[in-house]
Amino acid sequence: MPYDERTVKELRDSADITPMGIQLEVNAEIFTTVNNLLSSTQSLSDRLIQDQKRLYALWRKTIHELAAVETRTGWGLSMEDQLSMLKEAFSIETAYVKDQIFLPASVPSANPHIQENDTDFADSVMNELFREKVWPSVCSSKTGSLRNPVAYLVAGQPGSGKTRMSSVLIETHRGDIIQAMDDNFRGFHPSHHELAEKHGRCCAYYTLPMARLMSRLTARYAAQHHYNLIIEGSLENPENTMKTIEFLKGLDYRVIVMLRACPQRISWKAIHQFYIQQRLKAPGLSRLITKEYHDRACRGFLTAVNDIVKQNLIDQMIIKSPKGLLYDSDDMPTERVSDVLSARMIR
C-alpha cells in the first residue's frame, strides 16, 4: 500500500491545519494523473474501461466536495475517506504499471536542471500523442458542436484557489465541460516512467513543458469543435491571453473571465501547504515555486487583467474571493477591476 503508519499519522495531523480545499485539489490531481498514465500506456480493454470509470467517479466525487467547500455548502471529506479513495487509485494504477506517483521517490543529489532530451519531442510525436491519447480521454462523455458554447477563463496567481472556482463550474455543467489546465496533463508524458525513475521527486518539473503544450492543444481543439470550456491559468502571458479571447470570440463563444482575489501572503502560504500535501500523498507530483516567481506572477496577473479590461471583448467579468462574490460586470459596478483586485492582494 502507498502509505505507511508514519505517513498516515502525518496526513491525519496535517488535516487539522490544511484548508480542505487544498487537500481535495491535491487528490483531484492524483486521480486525473493516474487516469492519464493508464490512457497513455495501456491498450483499451473492458477491464481498463471499468477501472477508468472508477477513477472518474473518484475524481467527480472529489470535485463535488471541492465545489461544496468553495460555495460554503459543505465541509469536504474526512481524511479517512480521502485515504480510502487514494488507496483505491493506487491499486488501480499498480494493476497495470509500476507506481510512479504515490511511493516515496529518490531525490537527485543536485538541483534539477532540465535536459533537452528529457522534455523535447518532435512536433509529429506530440501531435500524435494528442490525437491518439489525450483528446480521446479529455472529450470522453463531453458534448461538442454546441450552438451557444461558453468559455470560462479562470485566473489568479499561483496558490490563490483557481481550481476551487473551476470545480463550481464543473458542477454547474454536471461534468459536461472540458478543463484545459496544465496540471491535468502531466501523466500523458511519453517518458513519464523514465522521468520518474531518473528524477524522482523532481519528476513534476520535467513533465510541465509537455503538459502546457497538451493544455493549449486541448483548449484550441475544444474551441474549434464548440465544447464548453474552462481555461485555467495565471495570465502570465498577457499577449497570449488576448489572442485566446479573440480566437474564442471569433468562434462565437460567450467568454466569461473569472478572477480570484487572494492576498499574496495567503497564496504564498497555500503553495507550501500544497507541497506538503503532495509530498505526503503523491511525492511524484510534488513541486514548489520560488517566492520571486510567485511575486512576479502576482504583478503580471494585475497587468494582464488591466489589458483584458482595455481590450473590451469579453462578455462578463467576475471577481471572487474565497469568501464569495466581489464583483460582477453584469451588475454595472462602479468600482474599477484593478482597484478591487489590488485592495485584496496586498492585504
C-alpha positions as a Markdown table, in Angstrom:
| # | Residue | x | y | z |
|---|---|---|---|---|
| 1 | Met | 0.0 | 0.0 | 0.0 |
| 2 | Pro | 1.2 | 3.6 | -0.6 |
| 3 | Tyr | 1.1 | 4.9 | 2.9 |
| 4 | Asp | 3.0 | 3.6 | 5.9 |
| 5 | Glu | 1.9 | 4.2 | 9.5 |
| 6 | Arg | 4.1 | 7.3 | 9.8 |
| 7 | Thr | 2.7 | 8.9 | 6.7 |
| 8 | Val | -0.9 | 8.2 | 7.7 |
| 9 | Lys | -0.2 | 9.9 | 11.0 |
| 10 | Glu | 1.3 | 12.9 | 9.3 |
| 11 | Leu | -1.7 | 13.1 | 7.0 |
| 12 | Arg | -4.1 | 13.0 | 9.9 |
| 13 | Asp | -2.2 | 15.7 | 11.7 |
| 14 | Ser | -2.0 | 17.9 | 8.6 |
| 15 | Ala | -5.7 | 17.7 | 8.1 |
| 16 | Asp | -6.2 | 19.9 | 11.1 |
| 17 | Ile | -4.1 | 22.7 | 9.8 |
| 18 | Thr | -4.5 | 22.4 | 6.0 |
| 19 | Pro | -7.6 | 24.0 | 4.3 |
| 20 | Met | -9.9 | 21.4 | 3.0 |
| 21 | Gly | -9.9 | 22.9 | -0.5 |
| 22 | Ile | -6.1 | 22.3 | -0.7 |
| 23 | Gln | -6.5 | 18.7 | 0.5 |
| 24 | Leu | -9.1 | 18.0 | -2.2 |
| 25 | Glu | -7.3 | 19.8 | -5.0 |
| 26 | Val | -4.3 | 17.5 | -4.5 |
| 27 | Asn | -6.5 | 14.4 | -4.5 |
| 28 | Ala | -8.2 | 15.5 | -7.7 |
| 29 | Glu | -4.9 | 15.9 | -9.5 |
| 30 | Ile | -3.8 | 12.5 | -8.3 |
| 31 | Phe | -6.9 | 10.8 | -9.8 |
| 32 | Thr | -6.5 | 12.6 | -13.0 |
| 33 | Thr | -2.8 | 11.8 | -13.3 |
| 34 | Val | -3.4 | 8.1 | -12.7 |
| 35 | Asn | -6.1 | 8.1 | -15.4 |
| 36 | Asn | -3.8 | 9.8 | -17.8 |
| 37 | Leu | -1.0 | 7.3 | -17.1 |
| 38 | Leu | -3.3 | 4.4 | -18.0 |
| 39 | Ser | -4.7 | 6.2 | -21.1 |
| 40 | Ser | -1.2 | 6.8 | -22.4 |
| 41 | Thr | 0.4 | 3.4 | -21.7 |
| 42 | Gln | -2.4 | 0.8 | -21.9 |
| 43 | Ser | -4.3 | -0.8 | -24.7 |
| 44 | Leu | -8.1 | -0.4 | -24.5 |
| 45 | Ser | -9.8 | -3.3 | -22.8 |
| 46 | Asp | -13.1 | -3.9 | -20.9 |
| 47 | Arg | -11.2 | -4.0 | -17.6 |
| 48 | Leu | -9.4 | -0.7 | -18.3 |
| 49 | Ile | -12.7 | 0.9 | -19.2 |
| 50 | Gln | -14.2 | -0.1 | -15.9 |
| 51 | Asp | -11.1 | 1.0 | -13.9 |
| 52 | Gln | -11.1 | 4.4 | -15.7 |
| 53 | Lys | -14.8 | 4.8 | -14.9 |
| 54 | Arg | -14.0 | 4.2 | -11.3 |
| 55 | Leu | -11.1 | 6.8 | -11.4 |
| 56 | Tyr | -13.5 | 9.2 | -13.0 |
| 57 | Ala | -16.0 | 8.6 | -10.2 |
| 58 | Leu | -13.4 | 9.2 | -7.6 |
| 59 | Trp | -12.5 | 12.5 | -9.3 |
| 60 | Arg | -16.1 | 13.6 | -9.7 |
| 61 | Lys | -16.8 | 12.9 | -6.0 |
| 62 | Thr | -13.8 | 15.0 | -5.1 |
| 63 | Ile | -14.8 | 17.8 | -7.4 |
| 64 | His | -18.3 | 17.7 | -6.0 |
| 65 | Glu | -17.0 | 18.1 | -2.5 |
| 66 | Leu | -14.5 | 20.8 | -3.6 |
| 67 | Ala | -17.3 | 22.8 | -5.1 |
| 68 | Ala | -19.3 | 22.5 | -1.9 |
| 69 | Val | -16.3 | 23.8 | 0.1 |
| 70 | Glu | -15.9 | 26.7 | -2.4 |
| 71 | Thr | -19.6 | 27.7 | -2.1 |
| 72 | Arg | -19.7 | 27.1 | 1.6 |
| 73 | Thr | -22.3 | 24.4 | 1.4 |
| 74 | Gly | -20.2 | 21.5 | 2.5 |
| 75 | Trp | -17.2 | 20.5 | 4.7 |
| 76 | Gly | -15.3 | 18.2 | 2.3 |
| 77 | Leu | -14.1 | 14.7 | 3.1 |
| 78 | Ser | -12.6 | 13.2 | 6.2 |
| 79 | Met | -9.0 | 12.1 | 6.0 |
| 80 | Glu | -10.2 | 8.5 | 6.4 |
| 81 | Asp | -12.4 | 8.8 | 3.3 |
| 82 | Gln | -9.6 | 10.5 | 1.4 |
| 83 | Leu | -7.2 | 7.8 | 2.2 |
| 84 | Ser | -9.6 | 5.1 | 1.2 |
| 85 | Met | -10.1 | 6.8 | -2.2 |
| 86 | Leu | -6.4 | 7.3 | -2.7 |
| 87 | Lys | -5.6 | 3.7 | -1.9 |
| 88 | Glu | -8.1 | 2.6 | -4.4 |
| 89 | Ala | -6.4 | 4.8 | -7.1 |
| 90 | Phe | -3.1 | 3.3 | -6.1 |
| 91 | Ser | -4.5 | -0.3 | -6.5 |
| 92 | Ile | -5.8 | 0.6 | -10.0 |
| 93 | Glu | -2.5 | 2.2 | -11.1 |
| 94 | Thr | -0.3 | -0.7 | -9.9 |
| 95 | Ala | -2.6 | -3.3 | -11.5 |
| 96 | Tyr | -1.2 | -2.0 | -14.8 |
| 97 | Val | 2.1 | -0.3 | -14.3 |
| 98 | Lys | 4.8 | 0.2 | -11.7 |
| 99 | Asp | 3.9 | 3.0 | -9.3 |
| 100 | Gln | 5.1 | 6.4 | -10.5 |
| 101 | Ile | 3.1 | 8.7 | -8.2 |
| 102 | Phe | 2.4 | 7.5 | -4.6 |
| 103 | Leu | 5.5 | 5.9 | -3.1 |
| 104 | Pro | 8.4 | 8.0 | -1.8 |
| 105 | Ala | 10.9 | 8.6 | -4.6 |
| 106 | Ser | 14.6 | 9.3 | -4.5 |
| 107 | Val | 15.8 | 12.9 | -4.6 |
| 108 | Pro | 18.6 | 13.8 | -7.1 |
| 109 | Ser | 21.8 | 14.9 | -5.4 |
| 110 | Ala | 21.9 | 18.1 | -7.4 |
| 111 | Asn | 19.2 | 20.7 | -8.1 |
| 112 | Pro | 17.2 | 19.7 | -11.2 |
| 113 | His | 18.4 | 21.1 | -14.5 |
| 114 | Ile | 16.0 | 20.2 | -17.3 |
| 115 | Gln | 17.9 | 18.5 | -20.1 |
| 116 | Glu | 16.7 | 19.0 | -23.6 |
| 117 | Asn | 16.3 | 15.3 | -24.3 |
| 118 | Asp | 14.1 | 15.0 | -21.2 |
| 119 | Thr | 11.5 | 17.4 | -22.4 |
| 120 | Asp | 11.7 | 17.8 | -26.1 |
| 121 | Phe | 9.9 | 15.7 | -28.7 |
| 122 | Ala | 9.2 | 16.2 | -32.4 |
| 123 | Asp | 6.0 | 18.0 | -33.3 |
| 124 | Ser | 4.8 | 14.9 | -35.0 |
| 125 | Val | 5.2 | 12.9 | -31.8 |
| 126 | Met | 3.3 | 15.5 | -29.8 |
| 127 | Asn | 0.5 | 15.8 | -32.3 |
| 128 | Glu | 0.1 | 12.1 | -32.5 |
| 129 | Leu | 0.1 | 11.8 | -28.7 |
| 130 | Phe | -2.6 | 14.5 | -28.6 |
| 131 | Arg | -4.7 | 12.9 | -31.3 |
| 132 | Glu | -4.4 | 9.3 | -30.2 |
| 133 | Lys | -4.3 | 9.5 | -26.4 |
| 134 | Val | -5.0 | 12.9 | -25.0 |
| 135 | Trp | -8.0 | 14.1 | -26.9 |
| 136 | Pro | -10.0 | 10.8 | -26.7 |
| 137 | Ser | -9.5 | 10.8 | -22.9 |
| 138 | Val | -10.4 | 14.5 | -22.5 |
| 139 | Cys | -13.5 | 14.6 | -24.6 |
| 140 | Ser | -15.0 | 11.3 | -23.3 |
| 141 | Ser | -18.6 | 11.9 | -22.2 |
| 142 | Lys | -18.4 | 15.5 | -23.2 |
| 143 | Thr | -20.8 | 17.2 | -25.7 |
| 144 | Gly | -19.4 | 19.1 | -28.7 |
| 145 | Ser | -20.9 | 21.1 | -31.6 |
| 146 | Leu | -22.9 | 23.3 | -29.1 |
| 147 | Arg | -24.9 | 26.1 | -30.6 |
| 148 | Asn | -24.1 | 28.5 | -27.8 |
| 149 | Pro | -20.8 | 27.4 | -26.2 |
| 150 | Val | -19.3 | 29.2 | -23.2 |
| 151 | Ala | -15.7 | 29.6 | -22.3 |
| 152 | Tyr | -14.5 | 30.5 | -18.8 |
| 153 | Leu | -11.1 | 32.0 | -18.3 |
| 154 | Val | -10.3 | 31.3 | -14.7 |
| 155 | Ala | -7.3 | 33.2 | -13.5 |
| 156 | Gly | -5.3 | 34.2 | -10.4 |
| 157 | Gln | -1.8 | 34.0 | -9.0 |
| 158 | Pro | -0.4 | 30.6 | -8.1 |
| 159 | Gly | -1.9 | 29.3 | -4.8 |
| 160 | Ser | -4.9 | 31.6 | -5.0 |
| 161 | Gly | -7.6 | 28.9 | -5.4 |
| 162 | Lys | -8.4 | 29.0 | -9.1 |
| 163 | Thr | -9.2 | 25.3 | -9.2 |
| 164 | Arg | -11.8 | 25.7 | -6.5 |
| 165 | Met | -13.6 | 28.2 | -8.7 |
| 166 | Ser | -13.3 | 25.8 | -11.6 |
| 167 | Ser | -14.8 | 23.0 | -9.6 |
| 168 | Val | -18.0 | 25.0 | -9.2 |
| 169 | Leu | -18.2 | 25.4 | -13.0 |
| 170 | Ile | -17.7 | 21.7 | -13.5 |
| 171 | Glu | -20.6 | 21.0 | -11.1 |
| 172 | Thr | -22.8 | 23.6 | -12.7 |
| 173 | His | -22.3 | 21.9 | -16.1 |
| 174 | Arg | -22.6 | 18.4 | -14.5 |
| 175 | Gly | -19.2 | 17.5 | -15.7 |
| 176 | Asp | -20.0 | 18.3 | -19.3 |
| 177 | Ile | -17.2 | 20.8 | -19.8 |
| 178 | Ile | -13.6 | 20.5 | -20.8 |
| 179 | Gln | -10.9 | 21.8 | -18.4 |
| 180 | Ala | -7.7 | 23.0 | -20.0 |
| 181 | Met | -5.3 | 23.3 | -17.1 |
| 182 | Asp | -1.6 | 22.4 | -17.3 |
| 183 | Asp | -1.6 | 20.2 | -14.2 |
| 184 | Asn | -4.3 | 18.0 | -15.7 |
| 185 | Phe | -2.0 | 16.6 | -18.4 |
| 186 | Arg | 1.2 | 15.6 | -16.6 |
| 187 | Gly | 0.5 | 11.8 | -16.7 |
| 188 | Phe | 0.4 | 11.8 | -20.5 |
| 189 | His | 4.1 | 12.4 | -20.9 |
| 190 | Pro | 5.6 | 9.8 | -23.3 |
| 191 | Ser | 8.5 | 9.2 | -21.0 |
| 192 | His | 6.8 | 9.6 | -17.6 |
| 193 | His | 8.1 | 6.3 | -16.2 |
| 194 | Glu | 11.7 | 7.0 | -17.3 |
| 195 | Leu | 11.4 | 10.6 | -15.8 |
| 196 | Ala | 10.1 | 9.2 | -12.5 |
| 197 | Glu | 12.9 | 6.7 | -12.4 |
| 198 | Lys | 15.6 | 9.3 | -13.3 |
| 199 | His | 14.4 | 12.4 | -11.4 |
| 200 | Gly | 12.4 | 11.0 | -8.5 |
| 201 | Arg | 10.6 | 13.7 | -6.7 |
| 202 | Cys | 11.7 | 16.3 | -9.3 |
| 203 | Cys | 9.7 | 14.5 | -12.0 |
| 204 | Ala | 6.9 | 17.1 | -12.0 |
| 205 | Tyr | 9.3 | 19.8 | -13.2 |
| 206 | Tyr | 10.1 | 17.8 | -16.3 |
| 207 | Thr | 6.6 | 17.0 | -17.3 |
| 208 | Leu | 5.4 | 20.6 | -17.2 |
| 209 | Pro | 6.5 | 21.7 | -20.7 |
| 210 | Met | 4.6 | 18.8 | -22.3 |
| 211 | Ala | 1.6 | 19.4 | -20.0 |
| 212 | Arg | 1.5 | 23.1 | -21.1 |
| 213 | Leu | 1.5 | 22.1 | -24.8 |
| 214 | Met | -1.3 | 19.5 | -24.3 |
| 215 | Ser | -3.3 | 22.1 | -22.4 |
| 216 | Arg | -3.0 | 24.6 | -25.3 |
| 217 | Leu | -3.9 | 22.0 | -27.9 |
| 218 | Thr | -6.9 | 20.9 | -25.9 |
| 219 | Ala | -8.2 | 24.4 | -25.5 |
| 220 | Arg | -7.8 | 25.1 | -29.2 |
| 221 | Tyr | -9.3 | 21.8 | -30.4 |
| 222 | Ala | -12.2 | 22.0 | -27.9 |
| 223 | Ala | -13.0 | 25.5 | -29.1 |
| 224 | Gln | -12.9 | 24.6 | -32.7 |
| 225 | His | -15.4 | 21.9 | -32.0 |
| 226 | His | -17.6 | 24.1 | -29.8 |
| 227 | Tyr | -17.4 | 22.3 | -26.4 |
| 228 | Asn | -18.0 | 24.2 | -23.2 |
| 229 | Leu | -14.5 | 25.1 | -21.9 |
| 230 | Ile | -12.6 | 26.1 | -18.9 |
| 231 | Ile | -9.1 | 27.6 | -19.4 |
| 232 | Glu | -7.3 | 28.0 | -16.1 |
| 233 | Gly | -4.1 | 29.8 | -15.5 |
| 234 | Ser | -2.3 | 32.8 | -14.0 |
| 235 | Leu | -2.4 | 35.1 | -17.1 |
| 236 | Glu | 1.4 | 35.1 | -17.1 |
| 237 | Asn | 1.5 | 35.8 | -20.8 |
| 238 | Pro | -1.0 | 38.7 | -21.5 |
| 239 | Glu | -0.4 | 38.7 | -25.2 |
| 240 | Asn | -1.4 | 35.0 | -25.5 |
| 241 | Thr | -4.4 | 35.7 | -23.2 |
| 242 | Met | -5.6 | 38.5 | -25.5 |
| 243 | Lys | -5.2 | 36.3 | -28.6 |
| 244 | Thr | -7.1 | 33.5 | -26.9 |
| 245 | Ile | -10.0 | 35.8 | -26.2 |
| 246 | Glu | -10.0 | 37.0 | -29.8 |
| 247 | Phe | -9.9 | 33.4 | -31.0 |
| 248 | Leu | -12.8 | 32.4 | -28.8 |
| 249 | Lys | -14.9 | 35.4 | -29.8 |
| 250 | Gly | -14.2 | 34.6 | -33.5 |
| 251 | Leu | -15.8 | 31.2 | -32.9 |
| 252 | Asp | -18.9 | 32.7 | -31.4 |
| 253 | Tyr | -18.2 | 31.8 | -27.8 |
| 254 | Arg | -19.6 | 33.6 | -24.8 |
| 255 | Val | -16.4 | 34.5 | -22.9 |
| 256 | Ile | -16.6 | 34.9 | -19.1 |
| 257 | Val | -13.4 | 35.9 | -17.2 |
| 258 | Met | -13.4 | 34.7 | -13.6 |
| 259 | Leu | -10.7 | 36.2 | -11.4 |
| 260 | Arg | -9.5 | 35.0 | -7.9 |
| 261 | Ala | -8.9 | 37.8 | -5.5 |
| 262 | Cys | -6.5 | 36.5 | -2.9 |
| 263 | Pro | -3.9 | 38.2 | -0.6 |
| 264 | Gln | -0.3 | 37.4 | -1.7 |
| 265 | Arg | 0.7 | 36.2 | 1.7 |
| 266 | Ile | -2.2 | 33.7 | 1.7 |
| 267 | Ser | -1.4 | 32.4 | -1.8 |
| 268 | Trp | 2.3 | 32.0 | -0.9 |
| 269 | Lys | 1.3 | 30.1 | 2.3 |
| 270 | Ala | -1.0 | 27.9 | 0.2 |
| 271 | Ile | 1.8 | 26.9 | -2.1 |
| 272 | His | 3.7 | 25.4 | 0.8 |
| 273 | Gln | 0.5 | 23.7 | 2.0 |
| 274 | Phe | 0.0 | 22.2 | -1.4 |
| 275 | Tyr | 3.6 | 21.0 | -1.4 |
| 276 | Ile | 3.3 | 19.3 | 2.0 |
| 277 | Gln | 0.1 | 17.5 | 0.9 |
| 278 | Gln | 1.7 | 16.4 | -2.4 |
| 279 | Arg | 4.8 | 15.1 | -0.6 |
| 280 | Leu | 2.7 | 13.1 | 1.8 |
| 281 | Lys | 0.1 | 11.8 | -0.7 |
| 282 | Ala | 1.9 | 11.7 | -4.1 |
| 283 | Pro | 5.6 | 12.5 | -4.0 |
| 284 | Gly | 5.8 | 12.0 | -7.7 |
| 285 | Leu | 3.7 | 15.1 | -8.2 |
| 286 | Ser | 5.3 | 17.4 | -5.6 |
| 287 | Arg | 6.8 | 20.7 | -6.7 |
| 288 | Leu | 7.5 | 24.2 | -5.4 |
| 289 | Ile | 7.9 | 27.6 | -7.0 |
| 290 | Thr | 10.2 | 30.4 | -5.7 |
| 291 | Lys | 9.0 | 33.5 | -3.9 |
| 292 | Glu | 10.3 | 35.5 | -6.8 |
| 293 | Tyr | 8.3 | 33.6 | -9.3 |
| 294 | His | 5.2 | 33.9 | -7.1 |
| 295 | Asp | 5.5 | 37.7 | -6.7 |
| 296 | Arg | 6.2 | 38.2 | -10.3 |
| 297 | Ala | 3.1 | 36.2 | -11.2 |
| 298 | Cys | 1.1 | 38.4 | -8.9 |
| 299 | Arg | 2.3 | 41.6 | -10.7 |
| 300 | Gly | 1.8 | 40.0 | -14.1 |
| 301 | Phe | -1.7 | 39.0 | -13.2 |
| 302 | Leu | -2.8 | 42.5 | -12.4 |
| 303 | Thr | -1.2 | 43.8 | -15.6 |
| 304 | Ala | -2.9 | 41.2 | -17.7 |
| 305 | Val | -6.3 | 42.0 | -16.1 |
| 306 | Asn | -5.9 | 45.6 | -17.0 |
| 307 | Asp | -5.1 | 44.7 | -20.6 |
| 308 | Ile | -8.3 | 42.5 | -20.8 |
| 309 | Val | -10.4 | 45.3 | -19.5 |
| 310 | Lys | -9.0 | 47.7 | -22.1 |
| 311 | Gln | -9.5 | 45.0 | -24.9 |
| 312 | Asn | -13.2 | 45.1 | -24.1 |
| 313 | Leu | -14.1 | 41.8 | -25.9 |
| 314 | Ile | -15.3 | 39.6 | -23.1 |
| 315 | Asp | -19.0 | 39.2 | -22.2 |
| 316 | Gln | -18.7 | 39.1 | -18.5 |
| 317 | Met | -16.1 | 39.6 | -15.7 |
| 318 | Ile | -16.5 | 38.1 | -12.2 |
| 319 | Ile | -14.2 | 38.5 | -9.2 |
| 320 | Lys | -14.4 | 36.2 | -6.3 |
| 321 | Ser | -12.5 | 35.8 | -3.1 |
| 322 | Pro | -12.5 | 32.6 | -1.0 |
| 323 | Lys | -15.4 | 34.2 | 0.9 |
| 324 | Gly | -17.6 | 35.0 | -2.1 |
| 325 | Leu | -18.5 | 37.4 | -4.9 |
| 326 | Leu | -16.8 | 40.7 | -5.0 |
| 327 | Tyr | -17.5 | 42.0 | -8.5 |
| 328 | Asp | -19.8 | 41.1 | -11.4 |
| 329 | Ser | -19.7 | 43.3 | -14.6 |
| 330 | Asp | -23.4 | 42.4 | -15.3 |
| 331 | Asp | -24.4 | 44.3 | -12.2 |
| 332 | Met | -22.9 | 47.5 | -13.6 |
| 333 | Pro | -20.5 | 48.1 | -10.7 |
| 334 | Thr | -18.9 | 51.5 | -10.1 |
| 335 | Glu | -15.5 | 50.1 | -8.9 |
| 336 | Arg | -12.6 | 49.6 | -11.1 |
| 337 | Val | -11.5 | 46.0 | -11.6 |
| 338 | Ser | -7.9 | 46.8 | -10.8 |
| 339 | Asp | -8.9 | 48.5 | -7.5 |
| 340 | Val | -11.0 | 45.6 | -6.4 |
| 341 | Leu | -8.1 | 43.1 | -7.0 |
| 342 | Ser | -5.3 | 45.3 | -5.7 |
| 343 | Ala | -7.1 | 46.0 | -2.5 |
| 344 | Arg | -7.3 | 42.3 | -1.7 |
| 345 | Met | -3.9 | 41.2 | -3.0 |
| 346 | Ile | -1.9 | 43.5 | -0.8 |
| 347 | Arg | -3.6 | 42.6 | 2.5 |
